[in-house]
Amino acid sequence: MAGGGLGRAMLDGYRMYDLTQPWSWETPAWPTYDNPKVWYEKSLDTEKVNGQKITFMNHTGTHLDGERHFVQHGRDIEQMPLDELVGDAVIADISDMVGDYDVYTSDMIEEVADVREGDILFIHTGYQRYGWHRDTADPDKFFIKHPGPNQEFADWCKAMDLNYLLLDCGSADHPMNTVIRDIRPAEAAEAADHLGVDDLDEIFPPEGYQLMHNELFPHGIVHVENAQVPEELLNERVQIGTFPWRFRGGESSVCRCVAFVEE
């Protein structure tokens, strides 16, 4: 293919790892969002050409939440330059420290990974194993019960001036700090019992609602949700590139995420 040799030469000495879920009409969107629809508008048997039409929410599969998702005056996806989307990264594996509904902290991240100011940070909770495309798929675990952070973690992200984050689960926020608390009351009661509180507001007060979005996006610290990472990269420093559409006016975008590792 044209340019293929040049591309390989430019990447000599690096191995690429795909950090992206597969995408199809079966990929579930985030709860309360419409699931994707894919159909053939043209087909080989009638018009001698295949042409598919797709309708979907931006928040389906591996996707980049942009600033404009929560900040009306924030940058759209087109305004995020490539040199911001590609850079130094670290993958923090906290999967042995967290389970259903748990709250993770900056101390957990720093215990396992060498996080540096300005890094791209991939948080591996282990809940990628519940992704829709896996033999162990469990949408309740992936979207409703995954661990997440509270105020302390958001403050640490700002203090570290992180570039952006990637998560291997349904949201960068704790599910009980999203609308899921309201639409799944049985799970909210289960989470409160697990966390040892009578009211989840004790951990996730209303003024900190969806803080990984509302508090970090105004600072330009956005994130990728529904990513995945191979075991051999856990707790390693790598280069990560996130490649969304060049989406003018886009609040978010599906994307391809790649780790580049020096051989």
C-alpha positions as CSV (number, residue, x, y, z in Angstrom):
1,M,0.0,0.0,0.0
2,A,1.2,3.5,-0.8
3,G,3.1,5.0,2.2
4,G,3.1,1.8,4.1
5,G,6.8,1.3,4.0
6,L,7.5,4.9,5.0
7,G,5.1,4.5,8.0
8,R,6.8,1.4,9.2
9,A,10.2,3.1,8.8
10,M,9.1,6.0,10.9
11,L,8.1,3.6,13.7
12,D,11.2,1.5,13.6
13,G,12.2,0.6,17.1
14,Y,8.6,1.0,18.4
15,R,5.9,-1.5,19.0
16,M,2.2,-0.4,18.8
17,Y,-0.5,-1.6,21.1
18,D,-4.2,-1.0,20.4
19,L,-6.0,0.4,23.5
20,T,-9.4,0.5,21.8
21,Q,-12.5,-1.6,22.1
22,P,-13.9,-3.0,18.9
23,W,-17.0,-1.1,17.6
24,S,-20.2,-2.4,16.1
25,W,-23.9,-2.1,16.3
26,E,-23.7,-4.3,19.4
27,T,-21.5,-1.9,21.3
28,P,-23.6,-0.5,24.2
29,A,-23.7,3.3,24.7
30,W,-23.5,4.8,28.1
31,P,-26.7,4.3,30.2
32,T,-29.6,6.6,29.2
33,Y,-28.0,7.1,25.7
34,D,-29.3,5.5,22.5
35,N,-27.4,2.4,21.3
36,P,-25.9,2.5,17.8
37,K,-27.7,1.5,14.6
38,V,-25.9,0.2,11.5
39,W,-27.5,-0.8,8.2
40,Y,-26.7,-1.1,4.6
41,E,-28.1,1.8,2.6
42,K,-26.6,0.3,-0.5
43,S,-25.6,-3.3,-1.1
44,L,-23.6,-5.3,-3.6
45,D,-26.5,-7.5,-4.5
46,T,-28.6,-4.6,-5.8
47,E,-26.3,-1.7,-6.6
48,K,-22.9,-3.5,-6.9
49,V,-21.5,-1.4,-4.0
50,N,-21.8,-1.7,-0.2
51,G,-22.6,1.5,1.6
52,Q,-23.4,1.6,5.3
53,K,-25.3,4.2,7.3
54,I,-24.6,4.6,11.0
55,T,-26.4,6.5,13.8
56,F,-24.9,6.6,17.2
57,M,-24.1,8.7,20.3
58,N,-20.6,10.0,20.6
59,H,-20.3,8.2,23.9
60,T,-20.3,4.7,22.5
61,G,-17.3,2.4,22.7
62,T,-13.9,3.9,23.2
63,H,-14.4,7.6,23.0
64,L,-12.8,10.9,23.9
65,D,-14.9,13.2,26.1
66,G,-14.1,16.7,25.0
67,E,-14.3,19.9,27.0
68,R,-17.6,20.9,25.2
69,H,-19.3,17.8,26.6
70,F,-19.7,19.7,29.9
71,V,-18.4,23.3,29.2
72,Q,-20.4,25.3,26.6
73,H,-17.4,27.6,25.9
74,G,-14.9,24.8,25.9
75,R,-12.9,23.6,23.0
76,D,-14.4,21.3,20.4
77,I,-12.7,18.2,19.3
78,E,-11.1,19.8,16.2
79,Q,-9.4,22.4,18.5
80,M,-7.4,19.7,20.3
81,P,-4.0,19.6,18.6
82,L,-2.2,16.4,17.8
83,D,0.7,17.3,20.1
84,E,-1.7,17.3,23.0
85,L,-3.3,14.0,22.0
86,V,0.0,12.2,21.7
87,G,2.6,12.2,24.5
88,D,4.3,10.7,27.5
89,A,2.0,8.4,29.5
90,V,1.9,6.0,32.3
91,I,-0.4,3.0,32.9
92,A,-1.4,2.5,36.6
93,D,-2.8,-0.9,37.5
94,I,-4.9,-0.6,40.6
95,S,-7.0,-3.7,39.8
96,D,-5.8,-5.6,42.9
97,M,-6.9,-2.7,45.1
98,V,-10.4,-2.0,44.0
99,G,-13.7,-3.8,43.4
100,D,-17.4,-3.0,43.0
101,Y,-18.2,0.5,44.1
102,D,-14.8,1.2,45.6
103,V,-13.3,4.7,45.7
104,Y,-9.8,4.9,44.4
105,T,-7.3,7.6,45.5
106,S,-4.2,9.3,44.2
107,D,-2.1,7.3,46.7
108,M,-3.2,4.1,45.0
109,I,-2.1,5.4,41.6
110,E,1.3,6.7,42.9
111,E,1.9,3.4,44.8
112,V,2.1,1.4,41.5
113,A,3.2,3.9,38.8
114,D,5.7,6.7,38.2
115,V,3.3,9.5,37.5
116,R,4.9,12.8,36.3
117,E,3.5,16.2,36.0
118,G,1.8,16.7,32.6
119,D,1.4,12.9,32.0
120,I,-1.3,11.1,30.1
121,L,-2.6,8.7,32.8
122,F,-4.3,5.4,32.0
123,I,-6.1,4.0,35.0
124,H,-6.5,0.2,34.8
125,T,-9.2,-0.8,37.2
126,G,-9.5,-4.3,35.8
127,Y,-13.1,-3.7,34.7
128,Q,-12.2,-3.9,31.1
129,R,-12.7,-7.6,31.5
130,Y,-16.5,-6.9,31.7
131,G,-16.5,-5.1,28.4
132,W,-19.3,-6.0,25.9
133,H,-17.0,-7.9,23.5
134,R,-15.4,-10.2,26.1
135,D,-16.4,-13.7,27.2
136,T,-16.7,-12.3,30.7
137,A,-19.0,-9.4,29.6
138,D,-21.1,-7.9,32.3
139,P,-22.8,-4.5,31.6
140,D,-23.8,-4.0,35.2
141,K,-20.2,-4.4,36.4
142,F,-18.8,-2.3,33.5
143,F,-21.2,0.7,33.7
144,I,-23.0,0.5,37.1
145,K,-20.6,-1.0,39.6
146,H,-17.1,0.0,38.6
147,P,-14.8,1.9,41.0
148,G,-14.3,5.6,40.7
149,P,-12.8,8.6,42.4
150,N,-13.9,11.4,44.7
151,Q,-12.9,15.0,45.3
152,E,-9.4,14.1,46.5
153,F,-8.5,12.5,43.2
154,A,-9.8,15.3,41.1
155,D,-7.8,17.8,43.1
156,W,-4.7,15.7,42.6
157,C,-5.3,15.6,38.8
158,K,-5.3,19.4,38.7
159,A,-2.2,19.6,41.0
160,M,-0.4,17.2,38.6
161,D,-1.6,19.2,35.6
162,L,-2.3,15.9,33.9
163,N,-2.7,16.0,30.1
164,Y,-5.7,13.7,30.0
165,L,-6.8,10.4,31.4
166,L,-7.9,7.0,30.0
167,L,-10.2,4.6,31.8
168,D,-10.9,0.9,31.2
169,C,-14.5,1.2,32.4
170,G,-17.7,3.0,31.6
171,S,-17.0,6.4,33.2
172,A,-14.1,8.5,34.7
173,D,-16.6,9.4,37.5
174,H,-17.8,7.0,40.1
175,P,-21.1,5.6,38.9
176,M,-22.8,6.8,42.1
177,N,-21.6,10.3,41.2
178,T,-23.6,10.2,38.0
179,V,-27.3,9.9,37.0
180,I,-26.9,6.1,37.6
181,R,-27.5,6.7,41.3
182,D,-31.0,7.9,40.4
183,I,-31.9,5.4,37.7
184,R,-30.6,2.4,39.6
185,P,-31.8,2.9,43.2
186,A,-31.2,-0.8,44.2
187,E,-27.6,-0.5,43.2
188,A,-27.3,2.9,44.9
189,A,-28.5,1.3,48.2
190,E,-26.0,-1.5,47.7
191,A,-23.2,1.0,47.1
192,A,-24.1,3.0,50.2
193,D,-24.0,-0.2,52.3
194,H,-20.7,-1.2,50.8
195,L,-19.2,2.2,51.4
196,G,-20.5,2.3,55.0
197,V,-22.7,5.5,54.7
198,D,-26.4,6.2,55.1
199,D,-26.4,8.7,52.3
200,L,-24.1,8.7,49.3
201,D,-24.0,12.5,49.5
202,E,-21.5,12.0,52.4
203,I,-19.0,10.8,49.8
204,F,-20.3,12.4,46.6
205,P,-22.0,15.7,47.6
206,P,-24.2,17.5,45.0
207,E,-21.7,20.3,44.6
208,G,-19.1,17.7,43.3
209,Y,-21.5,16.1,40.9
210,Q,-19.6,14.3,38.0
211,L,-16.5,16.1,39.2
212,M,-14.2,14.4,36.8
213,H,-16.1,16.2,34.1
214,N,-17.4,19.3,35.7
215,E,-14.2,20.2,37.6
216,L,-11.5,19.0,35.3
217,F,-12.8,19.9,31.8
218,P,-12.6,23.7,32.5
219,H,-8.8,23.0,33.2
220,G,-8.4,21.2,29.9
221,I,-8.1,17.8,31.6
222,V,-10.4,15.5,29.6
223,H,-10.5,11.8,29.3
224,V,-11.1,8.7,27.2
225,E,-13.6,6.1,28.5
226,N,-14.1,2.4,27.6
227,A,-10.4,1.9,26.7
228,Q,-8.4,-1.3,27.4
229,V,-4.8,-2.2,27.9
230,P,-2.7,-5.5,27.6
231,E,-1.3,-6.9,30.7
232,E,2.3,-6.5,29.6
233,L,2.0,-2.7,29.7
234,L,0.6,-2.4,33.3
235,N,2.6,0.0,35.4
236,E,4.8,0.9,32.5
237,R,5.7,4.3,31.1
238,V,4.8,4.5,27.4
239,Q,3.8,7.0,24.7
240,I,0.0,7.1,24.1
241,G,-1.8,8.7,21.1
242,T,-5.6,9.2,21.0
243,F,-7.0,9.9,17.5
244,P,-10.5,11.2,17.3
245,W,-12.3,12.6,14.3
246,R,-11.3,16.1,13.3
247,F,-14.7,17.0,14.5
248,R,-15.6,20.7,14.2
249,G,-18.2,21.5,16.8
250,G,-17.9,18.1,18.3
251,E,-18.4,17.8,22.1
252,S,-16.8,14.3,22.0
253,S,-15.8,11.7,19.5
254,V,-15.2,8.0,19.0
255,C,-11.5,7.5,18.8
256,R,-8.6,5.0,18.3
257,C,-6.1,4.9,21.1
258,V,-2.6,3.5,20.6
259,A,0.4,2.9,23.0
260,F,3.9,3.2,21.4
261,V,6.6,1.3,23.3
262,E,10.3,1.4,22.5
263,E,11.6,-2.0,21.7
